[in-house]
Amino acid sequence: MPSYPHHLTGEGPVNPFPGIKVLERRIGREIPHRLGSNEGLDMPHRALREHFGDAIAEHVYCYGDAEALGVRQRLSAQQGIRLDHLLVDAGADSLIALALRTTCTPGDTVVSTAGTYPTFGYFAKGQGCRLVEPGYIEAPGLLAPDLEALAAAAHQENAQLVYLANPDNPSGHLHSDSAILKLRDALPDTCWLLLDEAYGDFRDDANSEFAAKALPGVIRLRTLSKAHGLAGLRIGYAIADPDVLALMMKVRIHYAVSTFTQAAAEVVLDHPDEVHQHIAEVKARREQLAAHFRALGADVLPSATNFIGIRLPSAALAERVNRELLEAGRLIARPAHPALGHVLRITAVADALEPGQLAILEQAIKENA
């Protein structure tokens, strides 16, 4: 099994403030009088109530449930994930940082694909880790993380952790479940696999049995930012074995997910039909966008996400198009990593389908087809 930093083994750090919700569950009864938590419970919040209403104001007084039980119960019921295999935190980015804090120490080597979701590398370097980046596989109709290269680098560099986004960002590529299991088997026994599944809700098989499993030696990350539309509230969850999550809880910021964020997530999760409808509409727009640009001669990459990737002939052309679109008030995405400087990413929102909205890109594609 992969190892943990030595300071987390044994008793390790203990959360000094588990919070009233956790304490109530431990003692088996409600605590009606909050006289010692030093929250601003007497603040009238007249301005807040006038601006947002009483319902929102009632959720801002108290620290959130450190275990986010209500959110976890809903995720467990809807997706068939064991309750003790779930940990909720402040979005997938926060979970990446938390996973690194739990598994790595300064000087450890970590591996990810050159140009994949850059926040991993940002946090890894901030943790003092050494980052090794094998390249993507590039071929006609294909831009994908090279799983064999990731495994080889893990062995060659004695890596503590390998990061993989699946589906990938920014290419949109989806590796099969069997490929993920093959990668895990190919990694050293002492190496973690951090599997970022932020776009997993847009997979055609998003509700499969495999999607609900905690995998040995793997920390799976999901988010409520995309399919559930809660990016501004910052909430996501990890799936892993209970002993892994217990170590993550030791180094987690215990009140990172606010009371209001948890309440909002519970409401959205209580209305899965709206979420499913949103996913269906996003996928339809994604295919419409892809078909539109393919008809113009663009190299549109296959995508299992809420965006499309377009591979242009050169990084210089992609830089110019991205810059001119931004000057015209249209923000798309161009990866900062030089390995993928020739790729542009467009989110499948209705605004992207408005005629003329992406005319600058359309013209560039026609001129270079």
Secondary structure as a PSIPRED ss2 file (coil, helix, strand):
# PSIPRED VFORMAT (PSIPRED V4.0)

   1 M C   1.000  0.000  0.000
   2 P C   1.000  0.000  0.000
   3 S C   1.000  0.000  0.000
   4 Y C   1.000  0.000  0.000
   5 P C   1.000  0.000  0.000
   6 H H   0.000  1.000  0.000
   7 H H   0.000  1.000  0.000
   8 L H   0.000  1.000  0.000
   9 T C   1.000  0.000  0.000
  10 G C   1.000  0.000  0.000
  11 E C   1.000  0.000  0.000
  12 G C   1.000  0.000  0.000
  13 P C   1.000  0.000  0.000
  14 V C   1.000  0.000  0.000
  15 N C   1.000  0.000  0.000
  16 P C   1.000  0.000  0.000
  17 F C   1.000  0.000  0.000
  18 P C   1.000  0.000  0.000
  19 G C   1.000  0.000  0.000
  20 I H   0.000  1.000  0.000
  21 K H   0.000  1.000  0.000
  22 V H   0.000  1.000  0.000
  23 L H   0.000  1.000  0.000
  24 E H   0.000  1.000  0.000
  25 R H   0.000  1.000  0.000
  26 R H   0.000  1.000  0.000
  27 I H   0.000  1.000  0.000
  28 G C   1.000  0.000  0.000
  29 R C   1.000  0.000  0.000
  30 E C   1.000  0.000  0.000
  31 I C   1.000  0.000  0.000
  32 P C   1.000  0.000  0.000
  33 H C   1.000  0.000  0.000
  34 R C   1.000  0.000  0.000
  35 L C   1.000  0.000  0.000
  36 G C   1.000  0.000  0.000
  37 S C   1.000  0.000  0.000
  38 N C   1.000  0.000  0.000
  39 E C   1.000  0.000  0.000
  40 G C   1.000  0.000  0.000
  41 L C   1.000  0.000  0.000
  42 D C   1.000  0.000  0.000
  43 M C   1.000  0.000  0.000
  44 P C   1.000  0.000  0.000
  45 H C   1.000  0.000  0.000
  46 R H   0.000  1.000  0.000
  47 A H   0.000  1.000  0.000
  48 L H   0.000  1.000  0.000
  49 R H   0.000  1.000  0.000
  50 E H   0.000  1.000  0.000
  51 H H   0.000  1.000  0.000
  52 F H   0.000  1.000  0.000
  53 G C   1.000  0.000  0.000
  54 D H   0.000  1.000  0.000
  55 A H   0.000  1.000  0.000
  56 I H   0.000  1.000  0.000
  57 A H   0.000  1.000  0.000
  58 E C   1.000  0.000  0.000
  59 H C   1.000  0.000  0.000
  60 V C   1.000  0.000  0.000
  61 Y C   1.000  0.000  0.000
  62 C C   1.000  0.000  0.000
  63 Y C   1.000  0.000  0.000
  64 G C   1.000  0.000  0.000
  65 D C   1.000  0.000  0.000
  66 A C   1.000  0.000  0.000
  67 E C   1.000  0.000  0.000
  68 A C   1.000  0.000  0.000
  69 L H   0.000  1.000  0.000
  70 G H   0.000  1.000  0.000
  71 V H   0.000  1.000  0.000
  72 R H   0.000  1.000  0.000
  73 Q H   0.000  1.000  0.000
  74 R H   0.000  1.000  0.000
  75 L H   0.000  1.000  0.000
  76 S H   0.000  1.000  0.000
  77 A H   0.000  1.000  0.000
  78 Q H   0.000  1.000  0.000
  79 Q H   0.000  1.000  0.000
  80 G C   1.000  0.000  0.000
  81 I C   1.000  0.000  0.000
  82 R C   1.000  0.000  0.000
  83 L H   0.000  1.000  0.000
  84 D H   0.000  1.000  0.000
  85 H H   0.000  1.000  0.000
  86 L E   0.000  0.000  1.000
  87 L E   0.000  0.000  1.000
  88 V E   0.000  0.000  1.000
  89 D E   0.000  0.000  1.000
  90 A C   1.000  0.000  0.000
  91 G H   0.000  1.000  0.000
  92 A H   0.000  1.000  0.000
  93 D H   0.000  1.000  0.000
  94 S H   0.000  1.000  0.000
  95 L H   0.000  1.000  0.000
  96 I H   0.000  1.000  0.000
  97 A H   0.000  1.000  0.000
  98 L H   0.000  1.000  0.000
  99 A H   0.000  1.000  0.000
 100 L H   0.000  1.000  0.000
 101 R H   0.000  1.000  0.000
 102 T H   0.000  1.000  0.000
 103 T H   0.000  1.000  0.000
 104 C C   1.000  0.000  0.000
 105 T C   1.000  0.000  0.000
 106 P C   1.000  0.000  0.000
 107 G C   1.000  0.000  0.000
 108 D C   1.000  0.000  0.000
 109 T E   0.000  0.000  1.000
 110 V E   0.000  0.000  1.000
 111 V E   0.000  0.000  1.000
 112 S C   1.000  0.000  0.000
 113 T C   1.000  0.000  0.000
 114 A C   1.000  0.000  0.000
 115 G C   1.000  0.000  0.000
 116 T C   1.000  0.000  0.000
 117 Y C   1.000  0.000  0.000
 118 P H   0.000  1.000  0.000
 119 T H   0.000  1.000  0.000
 120 F H   0.000  1.000  0.000
 121 G H   0.000  1.000  0.000
 122 Y H   0.000  1.000  0.000
 123 F H   0.000  1.000  0.000
 124 A H   0.000  1.000  0.000
 125 K H   0.000  1.000  0.000
 126 G H   0.000  1.000  0.000
 127 Q C   1.000  0.000  0.000
 128 G C   1.000  0.000  0.000
 129 C C   1.000  0.000  0.000
 130 R E   0.000  0.000  1.000
 131 L E   0.000  0.000  1.000
 132 V E   0.000  0.000  1.000
 133 E C   1.000  0.000  0.000
 134 P C   1.000  0.000  0.000
 135 G C   1.000  0.000  0.000
 136 Y E   0.000  0.000  1.000
 137 I E   0.000  0.000  1.000
 138 E E   0.000  0.000  1.000
 139 A E   0.000  0.000  1.000
 140 P C   1.000  0.000  0.000
 141 G C   1.000  0.000  0.000
 142 L E   0.000  0.000  1.000
 143 L E   0.000  0.000  1.000
 144 A E   0.000  0.000  1.000
 145 P E   0.000  0.000  1.000
 146 D C   1.000  0.000  0.000
 147 L H   0.000  1.000  0.000
 148 E H   0.000  1.000  0.000
 149 A H   0.000  1.000  0.000
 150 L H   0.000  1.000  0.000
 151 A H   0.000  1.000  0.000
 152 A H   0.000  1.000  0.000
 153 A H   0.000  1.000  0.000
 154 A H   0.000  1.000  0.000
 155 H H   0.000  1.000  0.000
 156 Q H   0.000  1.000  0.000
 157 E C   1.000  0.000  0.000
 158 N C   1.000  0.000  0.000
 159 A C   1.000  0.000  0.000
 160 Q C   1.000  0.000  0.000
 161 L E   0.000  0.000  1.000
 162 V E   0.000  0.000  1.000
 163 Y E   0.000  0.000  1.000
 164 L E   0.000  0.000  1.000
 165 A E   0.000  0.000  1.000
 166 N C   1.000  0.000  0.000
 167 P C   1.000  0.000  0.000
 168 D C   1.000  0.000  0.000
 169 N C   1.000  0.000  0.000
 170 P C   1.000  0.000  0.000
 171 S C   1.000  0.000  0.000
 172 G C   1.000  0.000  0.000
 173 H C   1.000  0.000  0.000
 174 L C   1.000  0.000  0.000
 175 H C   1.000  0.000  0.000
 176 S C   1.000  0.000  0.000
 177 D H   0.000  1.000  0.000
 178 S H   0.000  1.000  0.000
 179 A H   0.000  1.000  0.000
 180 I H   0.000  1.000  0.000
 181 L H   0.000  1.000  0.000
 182 K H   0.000  1.000  0.000
 183 L H   0.000  1.000  0.000
 184 R H   0.000  1.000  0.000
 185 D H   0.000  1.000  0.000
 186 A H   0.000  1.000  0.000
 187 L C   1.000  0.000  0.000
 188 P C   1.000  0.000  0.000
 189 D C   1.000  0.000  0.000
 190 T C   1.000  0.000  0.000
 191 C C   1.000  0.000  0.000
 192 W E   0.000  0.000  1.000
 193 L E   0.000  0.000  1.000
 194 L E   0.000  0.000  1.000
 195 L E   0.000  0.000  1.000
 196 D E   0.000  0.000  1.000
 197 E C   1.000  0.000  0.000
 198 A C   1.000  0.000  0.000
 199 Y C   1.000  0.000  0.000
 200 G H   0.000  1.000  0.000
 201 D H   0.000  1.000  0.000
 202 F H   0.000  1.000  0.000
 203 R C   1.000  0.000  0.000
 204 D C   1.000  0.000  0.000
 205 D C   1.000  0.000  0.000
 206 A C   1.000  0.000  0.000
 207 N C   1.000  0.000  0.000
 208 S C   1.000  0.000  0.000
 209 E C   1.000  0.000  0.000
 210 F H   0.000  1.000  0.000
 211 A H   0.000  1.000  0.000
 212 A H   0.000  1.000  0.000
 213 K C   1.000  0.000  0.000
 214 A C   1.000  0.000  0.000
 215 L C   1.000  0.000  0.000
 216 P C   1.000  0.000  0.000
 217 G C   1.000  0.000  0.000
 218 V E   0.000  0.000  1.000
 219 I E   0.000  0.000  1.000
 220 R E   0.000  0.000  1.000
 221 L E   0.000  0.000  1.000
 222 R E   0.000  0.000  1.000
 223 T E   0.000  0.000  1.000
 224 L C   1.000  0.000  0.000
 225 S C   1.000  0.000  0.000
 226 K C   1.000  0.000  0.000
 227 A C   1.000  0.000  0.000
 228 H C   1.000  0.000  0.000
 229 G C   1.000  0.000  0.000
 230 L C   1.000  0.000  0.000
 231 A H   0.000  1.000  0.000
 232 G H   0.000  1.000  0.000
 233 L H   0.000  1.000  0.000
 234 R C   1.000  0.000  0.000
 235 I C   1.000  0.000  0.000
 236 G E   0.000  0.000  1.000
 237 Y E   0.000  0.000  1.000
 238 A E   0.000  0.000  1.000
 239 I E   0.000  0.000  1.000
 240 A C   1.000  0.000  0.000
 241 D C   1.000  0.000  0.000
 242 P H   0.000  1.000  0.000
 243 D H   0.000  1.000  0.000
 244 V H   0.000  1.000  0.000
 245 L H   0.000  1.000  0.000
 246 A H   0.000  1.000  0.000
 247 L H   0.000  1.000  0.000
 248 M H   0.000  1.000  0.000
 249 M H   0.000  1.000  0.000
 250 K H   0.000  1.000  0.000
 251 V C   1.000  0.000  0.000
 252 R C   1.000  0.000  0.000
 253 I C   1.000  0.000  0.000
 254 H C   1.000  0.000  0.000
 255 Y C   1.000  0.000  0.000
 256 A C   1.000  0.000  0.000
 257 V C   1.000  0.000  0.000
 258 S C   1.000  0.000  0.000
 259 T H   0.000  1.000  0.000
 260 F H   0.000  1.000  0.000
 261 T H   0.000  1.000  0.000
 262 Q H   0.000  1.000  0.000
 263 A H   0.000  1.000  0.000
 264 A H   0.000  1.000  0.000
 265 A H   0.000  1.000  0.000
 266 E H   0.000  1.000  0.000
 267 V H   0.000  1.000  0.000
 268 V H   0.000  1.000  0.000
 269 L H   0.000  1.000  0.000
 270 D C   1.000  0.000  0.000
 271 H C   1.000  0.000  0.000
 272 P H   0.000  1.000  0.000
 273 D H   0.000  1.000  0.000
 274 E H   0.000  1.000  0.000
 275 V H   0.000  1.000  0.000
 276 H H   0.000  1.000  0.000
 277 Q H   0.000  1.000  0.000
 278 H H   0.000  1.000  0.000
 279 I H   0.000  1.000  0.000
 280 A H   0.000  1.000  0.000
 281 E H   0.000  1.000  0.000
 282 V H   0.000  1.000  0.000
 283 K H   0.000  1.000  0.000
 284 A H   0.000  1.000  0.000
 285 R H   0.000  1.000  0.000
 286 R H   0.000  1.000  0.000
 287 E H   0.000  1.000  0.000
 288 Q H   0.000  1.000  0.000
 289 L H   0.000  1.000  0.000
 290 A H   0.000  1.000  0.000
 291 A H   0.000  1.000  0.000
 292 H H   0.000  1.000  0.000
 293 F H   0.000  1.000  0.000
 294 R H   0.000  1.000  0.000
 295 A H   0.000  1.000  0.000
 296 L C   1.000  0.000  0.000
 297 G C   1.000  0.000  0.000
 298 A C   1.000  0.000  0.000
 299 D E   0.000  0.000  1.000
 300 V E   0.000  0.000  1.000
 301 L E   0.000  0.000  1.000
 302 P C   1.000  0.000  0.000
 303 S C   1.000  0.000  0.000
 304 A C   1.000  0.000  0.000
 305 T C   1.000  0.000  0.000
 306 N C   1.000  0.000  0.000
 307 F E   0.000  0.000  1.000
 308 I E   0.000  0.000  1.000
 309 G E   0.000  0.000  1.000
 310 I E   0.000  0.000  1.000
 311 R E   0.000  0.000  1.000
 312 L C   1.000  0.000  0.000
 313 P C   1.000  0.000  0.000
 314 S C   1.000  0.000  0.000
 315 A H   0.000  1.000  0.000
 316 A H   0.000  1.000  0.000
 317 L H   0.000  1.000  0.000
 318 A H   0.000  1.000  0.000
 319 E H   0.000  1.000  0.000
 320 R H   0.000  1.000  0.000
 321 V H   0.000  1.000  0.000
 322 N H   0.000  1.000  0.000
 323 R H   0.000  1.000  0.000
 324 E H   0.000  1.000  0.000
 325 L H   0.000  1.000  0.000
 326 L H   0.000  1.000  0.000
 327 E H   0.000  1.000  0.000
 328 A C   1.000  0.000  0.000
 329 G C   1.000  0.000  0.000
 330 R C   1.000  0.000  0.000
 331 L C   1.000  0.000  0.000
 332 I C   1.000  0.000  0.000
 333 A E   0.000  0.000  1.000
 334 R C   1.000  0.000  0.000
 335 P C   1.000  0.000  0.000
 336 A C   1.000  0.000  0.000
 337 H C   1.000  0.000  0.000
 338 P H   0.000  1.000  0.000
 339 A H   0.000  1.000  0.000
 340 L H   0.000  1.000  0.000
 341 G C   1.000  0.000  0.000
 342 H C   1.000  0.000  0.000
 343 V E   0.000  0.000  1.000
 344 L E   0.000  0.000  1.000
 345 R E   0.000  0.000  1.000
 346 I E   0.000  0.000  1.000
 347 T E   0.000  0.000  1.000
 348 A C   1.000  0.000  0.000
 349 V C   1.000  0.000  0.000
 350 A H   0.000  1.000  0.000
 351 D H   0.000  1.000  0.000
 352 A H   0.000  1.000  0.000
 353 L H   0.000  1.000  0.000
 354 E C   1.000  0.000  0.000
 355 P C   1.000  0.000  0.000
 356 G C   1.000  0.000  0.000
 357 Q C   1.000  0.000  0.000
 358 L C   1.000  0.000  0.000
 359 A H   0.000  1.000  0.000
 360 I H   0.000  1.000  0.000
 361 L H   0.000  1.000  0.000
 362 E H   0.000  1.000  0.000
 363 Q H   0.000  1.000  0.000
 364 A H   0.000  1.000  0.000
 365 I H   0.000  1.000  0.000
 366 K H   0.000  1.000  0.000
 367 E H   0.000  1.000  0.000
 368 N H   0.000  1.000  0.000
 369 A C   1.000  0.000  0.000
